[in-house]
Amino acid sequence: MFGIVAPPAHVLSPAEVERYRFVYCGVCHCLKHDTGQLSRLSLSYDCVFLALVHLSLYEDEEHSVNGSCVFHPIANRPALSARSLHYAASMNVLFAYFKLLDDWVDNASRTARIASLLAQRSYRTASEQFPRQAHIIEQGVAALADIEQTALRTHASSAQSNALLQAGDKAAATFGAVLGEIFAPYPDRWQDLLREFGFWLGKFIYLMDAALDVEQDCANATFNVFRDTSLTSIEMRSILSTCMRYACEAFEKLPLVQDCTLMRSILYEGVWAQFNAKYEVAQQQTLGEQSE
């Protein structure tokens, strides 16, 4: 996906850092085993978080495996093996494939086009194993493209920024609905809460990605919910905080015990790292200019 749901390493205990690495390497090994070596290049923090939630909720039987890693060839790293990691790895492949296609269409990226062609085999493998999820993601990506292209055609001027925000909210809700379904893989007692959590987390991820890429999207004339608006970083944070508040409320209702402190650190702090780095620097520069 977007790599936004990342761990805040500076606040994690050594044990939590080691646990996160254990799960991260486990998802990476699942990518290699299930969909091939190249698919490991697409590994996203977001899908590692998906694995953490499912590991805790469904209390998978866990095993430690050792294996060579092309990224760390000097020493073998222990990695986790569990059912939920294979699911997260396949979802990673499905999202990564459509993200490459989106980058190709939006930015005419040759790199993304070549990578998408190389990823087709991995995508077919994952989609054959999880056809429902592949169909949901494919439909969601198509709906997103329609919303964004329509907004670009009809709401291009700054005078219509409110309409852009409305279109952006619709797009964010569309991505949220997709992620909600991905978080709820089974028809069980937890599916409604997982969908609710995934929905609000998905909205947050979509809007956060827009906040981080607004200048680039403006330069490339691609859709961005915050394009041609006068929203300050404080106002954008308020919108994002609303989504994250609802996501955290759903998260706290889930009976999660294992890795709960680690996941809370990610949700309450890690997801804001890129936003803080981008906009706190900008605010400091503005204050400095005003004081001169």
C-alpha positions as protocol buffer text, in pm:
chain_id: "A"
residue {
  index: 1
  type: MET
  ca { x: 0 y: 0 z: 0 }
}
residue {
  index: 2
  type: PHE
  ca { x: 151 y: 331 z: 109 }
}
residue {
  index: 3
  type: GLY
  ca { x: 390 y: 248 z: 395 }
}
residue {
  index: 4
  type: ILE
  ca { x: 219 y: 490 z: 631 }
}
residue {
  index: 5
  type: VAL
  ca { x: 126 y: 252 z: 916 }
}
residue {
  index: 6
  type: ALA
  ca { x: 487 y: 229 z: 1031 }
}
residue {
  index: 7
  type: PRO
  ca { x: 643 y: 158 z: 1371 }
}
residue {
  index: 8
  type: PRO
  ca { x: 787 y: 452 z: 1568 }
}
residue {
  index: 9
  type: ALA
  ca { x: 1121 y: 286 z: 1644 }
}
residue {
  index: 10
  type: HIS
  ca { x: 1231 y: 562 z: 1881 }
}
residue {
  index: 11
  type: VAL
  ca { x: 953 y: 483 z: 2132 }
}
residue {
  index: 12
  type: LEU
  ca { x: 953 y: 103 z: 2110 }
}
residue {
  index: 13
  type: SER
  ca { x: 1127 y: -113 z: 2364 }
}
residue {
  index: 14
  type: PRO
  ca { x: 1409 y: -340 z: 2240 }
}
residue {
  index: 15
  type: ALA
  ca { x: 1173 y: -637 z: 2276 }
}
residue {
  index: 16
  type: GLU
  ca { x: 908 y: -462 z: 2064 }
}
residue {
  index: 17
  type: VAL
  ca { x: 1162 y: -373 z: 1796 }
}
residue {
  index: 18
  type: GLU
  ca { x: 1273 y: -736 z: 1785 }
}
residue {
  index: 19
  type: ARG
  ca { x: 912 y: -861 z: 1772 }
}
residue {
  index: 20
  type: TYR
  ca { x: 825 y: -624 z: 1489 }
}
residue {
  index: 21
  type: ARG
  ca { x: 1132 y: -735 z: 1294 }
}
residue {
  index: 22
  type: PHE
  ca { x: 1036 y: -1099 z: 1358 }
}
residue {
  index: 23
  type: VAL
  ca { x: 690 y: -1042 z: 1203 }
}
residue {
  index: 24
  type: TYR
  ca { x: 824 y: -818 z: 925 }
}
residue {
  index: 25
  type: CYS
  ca { x: 1078 y: -1082 z: 821 }
}
residue {
  index: 26
  type: GLY
  ca { x: 805 y: -1344 z: 842 }
}
residue {
  index: 27
  type: VAL
  ca { x: 584 y: -1159 z: 595 }
}
residue {
  index: 28
  type: CYS
  ca { x: 887 y: -1112 z: 370 }
}
residue {
  index: 29
  type: HIS
  ca { x: 961 y: -1486 z: 375 }
}
residue {
  index: 30
  type: CYS
  ca { x: 594 y: -1557 z: 295 }
}
residue {
  index: 31
  type: LEU
  ca { x: 622 y: -1329 z: -7 }
}
residue {
  index: 32
  type: LYS
  ca { x: 922 y: -1526 z: -131 }
}
residue {
  index: 33
  type: HIS
  ca { x: 757 y: -1861 z: -64 }
}
residue {
  index: 34
  type: ASP
  ca { x: 410 y: -1778 z: -199 }
}
residue {
  index: 35
  type: THR
  ca { x: 466 y: -1538 z: -487 }
}
residue {
  index: 36
  type: GLY
  ca { x: 837 y: -1532 z: -569 }
}
residue {
  index: 37
  type: GLN
  ca { x: 1154 y: -1345 z: -484 }
}
residue {
  index: 38
  type: LEU
  ca { x: 1066 y: -1024 z: -671 }
}
residue {
  index: 39
  type: SER
  ca { x: 748 y: -973 z: -471 }
}
residue {
  index: 40
  type: ARG
  ca { x: 960 y: -911 z: -160 }
}
residue {
  index: 41
  type: LEU
  ca { x: 1051 y: -571 z: -302 }
}
residue {
  index: 42
  type: SER
  ca { x: 691 y: -458 z: -250 }
}
residue {
  index: 43
  type: LEU
  ca { x: 674 y: -531 z: 124 }
}
residue {
  index: 44
  type: SER
  ca { x: 480 y: -258 z: 302 }
}
residue {
  index: 45
  type: TYR
  ca { x: 456 y: -159 z: 668 }
}
residue {
  index: 46
  type: ASP
  ca { x: 78 y: -143 z: 624 }
}
residue {
  index: 47
  type: CYS
  ca { x: 47 y: -514 z: 553 }
}
residue {
  index: 48
  type: VAL
  ca { x: 283 y: -602 z: 838 }
}
residue {
  index: 49
  type: PHE
  ca { x: 38 y: -418 z: 1064 }
}
residue {
  index: 50
  type: LEU
  ca { x: -245 y: -624 z: 910 }
}
residue {
  index: 51
  type: ALA
  ca { x: -49 y: -936 z: 1007 }
}
residue {
  index: 52
  type: LEU
  ca { x: -4 y: -810 z: 1364 }
}
residue {
  index: 53
  type: VAL
  ca { x: -378 y: -752 z: 1407 }
}
residue {
  index: 54
  type: HIS
  ca { x: -473 y: -1096 z: 1276 }
}
residue {
  index: 55
  type: LEU
  ca { x: -199 y: -1272 z: 1471 }
}
residue {
  index: 56
  type: SER
  ca { x: -329 y: -1119 z: 1792 }
}
residue {
  index: 57
  type: LEU
  ca { x: -700 y: -1163 z: 1721 }
}
residue {
  index: 58
  type: TYR
  ca { x: -691 y: -1519 z: 1585 }
}
residue {
  index: 59
  type: GLU
  ca { x: -406 y: -1640 z: 1808 }
}
residue {
  index: 60
  type: ASP
  ca { x: -228 y: -1826 z: 1529 }
}
residue {
  index: 61
  type: GLU
  ca { x: 13 y: -2106 z: 1609 }
}
residue {
  index: 62
  type: GLU
  ca { x: 354 y: -1948 z: 1561 }
}
residue {
  index: 63
  type: HIS
  ca { x: 680 y: -2105 z: 1448 }
}
residue {
  index: 64
  type: SER
  ca { x: 1027 y: -1959 z: 1403 }
}
residue {
  index: 65
  type: VAL
  ca { x: 1208 y: -2024 z: 1077 }
}
residue {
  index: 66
  type: ASN
  ca { x: 1557 y: -1938 z: 960 }
}
residue {
  index: 67
  type: GLY
  ca { x: 1650 y: -1864 z: 605 }
}
residue {
  index: 68
  type: SER
  ca { x: 1877 y: -1666 z: 383 }
}
residue {
  index: 69
  type: CYS
  ca { x: 1775 y: -1314 z: 292 }
}
residue {
  index: 70
  type: VAL
  ca { x: 1897 y: -1132 z: -16 }
}
residue {
  index: 71
  type: PHE
  ca { x: 1871 y: -802 z: 176 }
}
residue {
  index: 72
  type: HIS
  ca { x: 2073 y: -931 z: 473 }
}
residue {
  index: 73
  type: PRO
  ca { x: 2311 y: -1188 z: 324 }
}
residue {
  index: 74
  type: ILE
  ca { x: 2574 y: -1189 z: 597 }
}
residue {
  index: 75
  type: ALA
  ca { x: 2368 y: -1352 z: 872 }
}
residue {
  index: 76
  type: ASN
  ca { x: 2042 y: -1543 z: 876 }
}
residue {
  index: 77
  type: ARG
  ca { x: 1757 y: -1369 z: 1053 }
}
residue {
  index: 78
  type: PRO
  ca { x: 1487 y: -1561 z: 1239 }
}
residue {
  index: 79
  type: ALA
  ca { x: 1142 y: -1504 z: 1095 }
}
residue {
  index: 80
  type: LEU
  ca { x: 791 y: -1585 z: 1208 }
}
residue {
  index: 81
  type: SER
  ca { x: 579 y: -1843 z: 1030 }
}
residue {
  index: 82
  type: ALA
  ca { x: 200 y: -1832 z: 1083 }
}
residue {
  index: 83
  type: ARG
  ca { x: -122 y: -1847 z: 882 }
}
residue {
  index: 84
  type: SER
  ca { x: -199 y: -1476 z: 912 }
}
residue {
  index: 85
  type: LEU
  ca { x: 136 y: -1382 z: 759 }
}
residue {
  index: 86
  type: HIS
  ca { x: 57 y: -1568 z: 437 }
}
residue {
  index: 87
  type: TYR
  ca { x: -270 y: -1377 z: 411 }
}
residue {
  index: 88
  type: ALA
  ca { x: -97 y: -1044 z: 474 }
}
residue {
  index: 89
  type: ALA
  ca { x: 170 y: -1126 z: 215 }
}
residue {
  index: 90
  type: SER
  ca { x: -91 y: -1200 z: -51 }
}
residue {
  index: 91
  type: MET
  ca { x: -279 y: -877 z: 28 }
}
residue {
  index: 92
  type: ASN
  ca { x: 52 y: -694 z: -2 }
}
residue {
  index: 93
  type: VAL
  ca { x: 99 y: -834 z: -353 }
}
residue {
  index: 94
  type: LEU
  ca { x: -254 y: -743 z: -462 }
}
residue {
  index: 95
  type: PHE
  ca { x: -231 y: -384 z: -337 }
}
residue {
  index: 96
  type: ALA
  ca { x: 123 y: -337 z: -469 }
}
residue {
  index: 97
  type: TYR
  ca { x: 23 y: -446 z: -819 }
}
residue {
  index: 98
  type: PHE
  ca { x: -260 y: -197 z: -846 }
}
residue {
  index: 99
  type: LYS
  ca { x: -47 y: 76 z: -688 }
}
residue {
  index: 100
  type: LEU
  ca { x: 205 y: 25 z: -969 }
}
residue {
  index: 101
  type: LEU
  ca { x: -70 y: 47 z: -1230 }
}
residue {
  index: 102
  type: ASP
  ca { x: -199 y: 366 z: -1066 }
}
residue {
  index: 103
  type: ASP
  ca { x: 149 y: 522 z: -1068 }
}
residue {
  index: 104
  type: TRP
  ca { x: 185 y: 432 z: -1433 }
}
residue {
  index: 105
  type: VAL
  ca { x: -147 y: 595 z: -1526 }
}
residue {
  index: 106
  type: ASP
  ca { x: -110 y: 903 z: -1304 }
}
residue {
  index: 107
  type: ASN
  ca { x: 256 y: 980 z: -1360 }
}
residue {
  index: 108
  type: ALA
  ca { x: 335 y: 798 z: -1686 }
}
residue {
  index: 109
  type: SER
  ca { x: 609 y: 625 z: -1489 }
}
residue {
  index: 110
  type: ARG
  ca { x: 809 y: 386 z: -1703 }
}
residue {
  index: 111
  type: THR
  ca { x: 952 y: 231 z: -1389 }
}
residue {
  index: 112
  type: ALA
  ca { x: 603 y: 158 z: -1256 }
}
residue {
  index: 113
  type: ARG
  ca { x: 499 y: 13 z: -1593 }
}
residue {
  index: 114
  type: ILE
  ca { x: 796 y: -222 z: -1609 }
}
residue {
  index: 115
  type: ALA
  ca { x: 750 y: -319 z: -1243 }
}
residue {
  index: 116
  type: SER
  ca { x: 378 y: -390 z: -1300 }
}
residue {
  index: 117
  type: LEU
  ca { x: 464 y: -624 z: -1587 }
}
residue {
  index: 118
  type: LEU
  ca { x: 716 y: -804 z: -1369 }
}
residue {
  index: 119
  type: ALA
  ca { x: 457 y: -827 z: -1089 }
}
residue {
  index: 120
  type: GLN
  ca { x: 184 y: -986 z: -1302 }
}
residue {
  index: 121
  type: ARG
  ca { x: 286 y: -1342 z: -1219 }
}
residue {
  index: 122
  type: SER
  ca { x: 286 y: -1272 z: -845 }
}
residue {
  index: 123
  type: TYR
  ca { x: -49 y: -1096 z: -878 }
}
residue {
  index: 124
  type: ARG
  ca { x: -204 y: -1395 z: -1057 }
}
residue {
  index: 125
  type: THR
  ca { x: -81 y: -1631 z: -787 }
}
residue {
  index: 126
  type: ALA
  ca { x: -223 y: -1416 z: -505 }
}
residue {
  index: 127
  type: SER
  ca { x: -553 y: -1354 z: -686 }
}
residue {
  index: 128
  type: GLU
  ca { x: -604 y: -1726 z: -750 }
}
residue {
  index: 129
  type: GLN
  ca { x: -555 y: -1796 z: -382 }
}
residue {
  index: 130
  type: PHE
  ca { x: -780 y: -1509 z: -266 }
}
residue {
  index: 131
  type: PRO
  ca { x: -1019 y: -1435 z: -554 }
}
residue {
  index: 132
  type: ARG
  ca { x: -1275 y: -1248 z: -340 }
}
residue {
  index: 133
  type: GLN
  ca { x: -1017 y: -1005 z: -210 }
}
residue {
  index: 134
  type: ALA
  ca { x: -861 y: -959 z: -553 }
}
residue {
  index: 135
  type: HIS
  ca { x: -1205 y: -876 z: -697 }
}
residue {
  index: 136
  type: ILE
  ca { x: -1276 y: -628 z: -416 }
}
residue {
  index: 137
  type: ILE
  ca { x: -945 y: -449 z: -466 }
}
residue {
  index: 138
  type: GLU
  ca { x: -983 y: -443 z: -845 }
}
residue {
  index: 139
  type: GLN
  ca { x: -1335 y: -297 z: -819 }
}
residue {
  index: 140
  type: GLY
  ca { x: -1222 y: -46 z: -558 }
}
residue {
  index: 141
  type: VAL
  ca { x: -929 y: 73 z: -769 }
}
residue {
  index: 142
  type: ALA
  ca { x: -1160 y: 115 z: -1070 }
}
residue {
  index: 143
  type: ALA
  ca { x: -1408 y: 314 z: -860 }
}
residue {
  index: 144
  type: LEU
  ca { x: -1129 y: 531 z: -724 }
}
residue {
  index: 145
  type: ALA
  ca { x: -1002 y: 605 z: -1075 }
}
residue {
  index: 146
  type: ASP
  ca { x: -1352 y: 706 z: -1185 }
}
residue {
  index: 147
  type: ILE
  ca { x: -1402 y: 937 z: -885 }
}
residue {
  index: 148
  type: GLU
  ca { x: -1063 y: 1101 z: -929 }
}
residue {
  index: 149
  type: GLN
  ca { x: -1086 y: 1147 z: -1305 }
}
residue {
  index: 150
  type: THR
  ca { x: -1438 y: 1290 z: -1279 }
}
residue {
  index: 151
  type: ALA
  ca { x: -1321 y: 1533 z: -1011 }
}
residue {
  index: 152
  type: LEU
  ca { x: -1030 y: 1646 z: -1226 }
}
residue {
  index: 153
  type: ARG
  ca { x: -1263 y: 1718 z: -1519 }
}
residue {
  index: 154
  type: THR
  ca { x: -1533 y: 1901 z: -1327 }
}
residue {
  index: 155
  type: HIS
  ca { x: -1369 y: 2058 z: -1022 }
}
residue {
  index: 156
  type: ALA
  ca { x: -1038 y: 2190 z: -1144 }
}
residue {
  index: 157
  type: SER
  ca { x: -1059 y: 2550 z: -1028 }
}
residue {
  index: 158
  type: SER
  ca { x: -968 y: 2675 z: -682 }
}
residue {
  index: 159
  type: ALA
  ca { x: -1313 y: 2833 z: -658 }
}
residue {
  index: 160
  type: GLN
  ca { x: -1453 y: 2480 z: -643 }
}
residue {
  index: 161
  type: SER
  ca { x: -1220 y: 2351 z: -374 }
}
residue {
  index: 162
  type: ASN
  ca { x: -1513 y: 2241 z: -155 }
}
residue {
  index: 163
  type: ALA
  ca { x: -1628 y: 2014 z: -436 }
}
residue {
  index: 164
  type: LEU
  ca { x: -1275 y: 1873 z: -456 }
}
residue {
  index: 165
  type: LEU
  ca { x: -1287 y: 1799 z: -84 }
}
residue {
  index: 166
  type: GLN
  ca { x: -1622 y: 1624 z: -127 }
}
residue {
  index: 167
  type: ALA
  ca { x: -1485 y: 1414 z: -410 }
}
residue {
  index: 168
  type: GLY
  ca { x: -1179 y: 1338 z: -200 }
}
residue {
  index: 169
  type: ASP
  ca { x: -1394 y: 1225 z: 92 }
}
residue {
  index: 170
  type: LYS
  ca { x: -1584 y: 993 z: -142 }
}
residue {
  index: 171
  type: ALA
  ca { x: -1257 y: 853 z: -275 }
}
residue {
  index: 172
  type: ALA
  ca { x: -1122 y: 806 z: 78 }
}
residue {
  index: 173
  type: ALA
  ca { x: -1442 y: 626 z: 179 }
}
residue {
  index: 174
  type: THR
  ca { x: -1407 y: 400 z: -125 }
}
residue {
  index: 175
  type: PHE
  ca { x: -1054 y: 303 z: -28 }
}
residue {
  index: 176
  type: GLY
  ca { x: -1168 y: 262 z: 332 }
}
residue {
  index: 177
  type: ALA
  ca { x: -1441 y: 19 z: 227 }
}
residue {
  index: 178
  type: VAL
  ca { x: -1183 y: -188 z: 38 }
}
residue {
  index: 179
  type: LEU
  ca { x: -945 y: -201 z: 334 }
}
residue {
  index: 180
  type: GLY
  ca { x: -1234 y: -285 z: 564 }
}
residue {
  index: 181
  type: GLU
  ca { x: -1305 y: -597 z: 359 }
}
residue {
  index: 182
  type: ILE
  ca { x: -937 y: -691 z: 359 }
}
residue {
  index: 183
  type: PHE
  ca { x: -921 y: -664 z: 737 }
}
residue {
  index: 184
  type: ALA
  ca { x: -1227 y: -893 z: 770 }
}
residue {
  index: 185
  type: PRO
  ca { x: -1129 y: -1212 z: 583 }
}
residue {
  index: 186
  type: TYR
  ca { x: -1366 y: -1447 z: 767 }
}
residue {
  index: 187
  type: PRO
  ca { x: -1744 y: -1448 z: 835 }
}
residue {
  index: 188
  type: ASP
  ca { x: -1700 y: -1454 z: 1213 }
}
residue {
  index: 189
  type: ARG
  ca { x: -1804 y: -1259 z: 1522 }
}
residue {
  index: 190
  type: TRP
  ca { x: -1529 y: -1002 z: 1469 }
}
residue {
  index: 191
  type: GLN
  ca { x: -1597 y: -916 z: 1106 }
}
residue {
  index: 192
  type: ASP
  ca { x: -1805 y: -604 z: 1170 }
}
residue {
  index: 193
  type: LEU
  ca { x: -1550 y: -450 z: 1406 }
}
residue {
  index: 194
  type: LEU
  ca { x: -1266 y: -539 z: 1171 }
}
residue {
  index: 195
  type: ARG
  ca { x: -1451 y: -377 z: 880 }
}
residue {
  index: 196
  type: GLU
  ca { x: -1513 y: -64 z: 1085 }
}
residue {
  index: 197
  type: PHE
  ca { x: -1150 y: -45 z: 1191 }
}
residue {
  index: 198
  type: GLY
  ca { x: -1024 y: -111 z: 837 }
}
residue {
  index: 199
  type: PHE
  ca { x: -1265 y: 145 z: 692 }
}
residue {
  index: 200
  type: TRP
  ca { x: -1144 y: 433 z: 909 }
}
residue {
  index: 201
  type: LEU
  ca { x: -782 y: 328 z: 883 }
}
residue {
  index: 202
  type: GLY
  ca { x: -823 y: 315 z: 504 }
}
residue {
  index: 203
  type: LYS
  ca { x: -972 y: 666 z: 495 }
}
residue {
  index: 204
  type: PHE
  ca { x: -682 y: 787 z: 706 }
}
residue {
  index: 205
  type: ILE
  ca { x: -423 y: 623 z: 479 }
}
residue {
  index: 206
  type: TYR
  ca { x: -579 y: 769 z: 164 }
}
residue {
  index: 207
  type: LEU
  ca { x: -599 y: 1121 z: 309 }
}
residue {
  index: 208
  type: MET
  ca { x: -254 y: 1101 z: 466 }
}
residue {
  index: 209
  type: ASP
  ca { x: -105 y: 997 z: 133 }
}
residue {
  index: 210
  type: ALA
  ca { x: -274 y: 1300 z: -24 }
}
residue {
  index: 211
  type: ALA
  ca { x: -137 y: 1532 z: 244 }
}
residue {
  index: 212
  type: LEU
  ca { x: 216 y: 1399 z: 190 }
}
residue {
  index: 213
  type: ASP
  ca { x: 201 y: 1416 z: -191 }
}
residue {
  index: 214
  type: VAL
  ca { x: 4 y: 1735 z: -249 }
}
residue {
  index: 215
  type: GLU
  ca { x: 289 y: 1932 z: -410 }
}
residue {
  index: 216
  type: GLN
  ca { x: 390 y: 1644 z: -637 }
}
residue {
  index: 217
  type: ASP
  ca { x: 30 y: 1581 z: -744 }
}
residue {
  index: 218
  type: CYS
  ca { x: -23 y: 1950 z: -820 }
}
residue {
  index: 219
  type: ALA
  ca { x: 293 y: 1955 z: -1032 }
}
residue {
  index: 220
  type: ASN
  ca { x: 178 y: 1644 z: -1220 }
}
residue {
  index: 221
  type: ALA
  ca { x: -183 y: 1768 z: -1252 }
}
residue {
  index: 222
  type: THR
  ca { x: -314 y: 1452 z: -1086 }
}
residue {
  index: 223
  type: PHE
  ca { x: -603 y: 1435 z: -839 }
}
residue {
  index: 224
  type: ASN
  ca { x: -541 y: 1523 z: -478 }
}
residue {
  index: 225
  type: VAL
  ca { x: -812 y: 1596 z: -224 }
}
residue {
  index: 226
  type: PHE
  ca { x: -607 y: 1888 z: -86 }
}
residue {
  index: 227
  type: ARG
  ca { x: -520 y: 2033 z: -425 }
}
residue {
  index: 228
  type: ASP
  ca { x: -626 y: 2395 z: -480 }
}
residue {
  index: 229
  type: THR
  ca { x: -743 y: 2431 z: -122 }
}
residue {
  index: 230
  type: SER
  ca { x: -626 y: 2680 z: 135 }
}
residue {
  index: 231
  type: LEU
  ca { x: -619 y: 2426 z: 418 }
}
residue {
  index: 232
  type: THR
  ca { x: -336 y: 2470 z: 663 }
}
residue {
  index: 233
  type: SER
  ca { x: -141 y: 2177 z: 805 }
}
residue {
  index: 234
  type: ILE
  ca { x: -340 y: 2220 z: 1128 }
}
residue {
  index: 235
  type: GLU
  ca { x: -669 y: 2187 z: 937 }
}
residue {
  index: 236
  type: MET
  ca { x: -542 y: 1883 z: 747 }
}
residue {
  index: 237
  type: ARG
  ca { x: -432 y: 1727 z: 1075 }
}
residue {
  index: 238
  type: SER
  ca { x: -782 y: 1784 z: 1214 }
}
residue {
  index: 239
  type: ILE
  ca { x: -939 y: 1595 z: 923 }
}
residue {
  index: 240
  type: LEU
  ca { x: -688 y: 1313 z: 959 }
}
residue {
  index: 241
  type: SER
  ca { x: -731 y: 1301 z: 1337 }
}
residue {
  index: 242
  type: THR
  ca { x: -1105 y: 1243 z: 1301 }
}
residue {
  index: 243
  type: CYS
  ca { x: -1044 y: 934 z: 1088 }
}
residue {
  index: 244
  type: MET
  ca { x: -777 y: 803 z: 1322 }
}
residue {
  index: 245
  type: ARG
  ca { x: -996 y: 863 z: 1628 }
}
residue {
  index: 246
  type: TYR
  ca { x: -1272 y: 644 z: 1485 }
}
residue {
  index: 247
  type: ALA
  ca { x: -1018 y: 382 z: 1379 }
}
residue {
  index: 248
  type: CYS
  ca { x: -870 y: 369 z: 1728 }
}
residue {
  index: 249
  type: GLU
  ca { x: -1215 y: 345 z: 1887 }
}
residue {
  index: 250
  type: ALA
  ca { x: -1287 y: 33 z: 1679 }
}
residue {
  index: 251
  type: PHE
  ca { x: -939 y: -104 z: 1746 }
}
residue {
  index: 252
  type: GLU
  ca { x: -984 y: -73 z: 2122 }
}
residue {
  index: 253
  type: LYS
  ca { x: -1305 y: -280 z: 2105 }
}
residue {
  index: 254
  type: LEU
  ca { x: -1120 y: -577 z: 1956 }
}
residue {
  index: 255
  type: PRO
  ca { x: -1000 y: -839 z: 2211 }
}
residue {
  index: 256
  type: LEU
  ca { x: -633 y: -791 z: 2128 }
}
residue {
  index: 257
  type: VAL
  ca { x: -370 y: -887 z: 2384 }
}
residue {
  index: 258
  type: GLN
  ca { x: -54 y: -1002 z: 2208 }
}
residue {
  index: 259
  type: ASP
  ca { x: 146 y: -709 z: 2063 }
}
residue {
  index: 260
  type: CYS
  ca { x: -124 y: -464 z: 2173 }
}
residue {
  index: 261
  type: THR
  ca { x: 124 y: -210 z: 2311 }
}
residue {
  index: 262
  type: LEU
  ca { x: 326 y: -233 z: 1989 }
}
residue {
  index: 263
  type: MET
  ca { x: 17 y: -179 z: 1775 }
}
residue {
  index: 264
  type: ARG
  ca { x: -97 y: 114 z: 1987 }
}
residue {
  index: 265
  type: SER
  ca { x: 243 y: 277 z: 1940 }
}
residue {
  index: 266
  type: ILE
  ca { x: 197 y: 246 z: 1566 }
}
residue {
  index: 267
  type: LEU
  ca { x: -159 y: 382 z: 1564 }
}
residue {
  index: 268
  type: TYR
  ca { x: -111 y: 664 z: 1812 }
}
residue {
  index: 269
  type: GLU
  ca { x: 233 y: 780 z: 1700 }
}
residue {
  index: 270
  type: GLY
  ca { x: 389 y: 591 z: 1409 }
}
residue {
  index: 271
  type: VAL
  ca { x: 124 y: 685 z: 1155 }
}
residue {
  index: 272
  type: TRP
  ca { x: 200 y: 1055 z: 1212 }
}
residue {
  index: 273
  type: ALA
  ca { x: 577 y: 1036 z: 1159 }
}
residue {
  index: 274
  type: GLN
  ca { x: 584 y: 1140 z: 793 }
}
residue {
  index: 275
  type: PHE
  ca { x: 325 y: 1413 z: 841 }
}
residue {
  index: 276
  type: ASN
  ca { x: 514 y: 1560 z: 1135 }
}
residue {
  index: 277
  type: ALA
  ca { x: 844 y: 1549 z: 949 }
}
residue {
  index: 278
  type: LYS
  ca { x: 694 y: 1725 z: 647 }
}
residue {
  index: 279
  type: TYR
  ca { x: 477 y: 1992 z: 805 }
}
residue {
  index: 280
  type: GLU
  ca { x: 663 y: 2075 z: 1123 }
}
residue {
  index: 281
  type: VAL
  ca { x: 965 y: 2164 z: 911 }
}
residue {
  index: 282
  type: ALA
  ca { x: 744 y: 2378 z: 687 }
}
residue {
  index: 283
  type: GLN
  ca { x: 591 y: 2553 z: 988 }
}
residue {
  index: 284
  type: GLN
  ca { x: 934 y: 2622 z: 1136 }
}
residue {
  index: 285
  type: GLN
  ca { x: 1051 y: 2771 z: 806 }
}
residue {
  index: 286
  type: THR
  ca { x: 742 y: 2994 z: 790 }
}
residue {
  index: 287
  type: LEU
  ca { x: 791 y: 3115 z: 1146 }
}
residue {
  index: 288
  type: GLY
  ca { x: 1156 y: 3183 z: 1071 }
}
residue {
  index: 289
  type: GLU
  ca { x: 1067 y: 3390 z: 765 }
}
residue {
  index: 290
  type: GLN
  ca { x: 808 y: 3587 z: 961 }
}
residue {
  index: 291
  type: SER
  ca { x: 1060 y: 3671 z: 1236 }
}
residue {
  index: 292
  type: GLU
  ca { x: 1318 y: 3807 z: 991 }
}
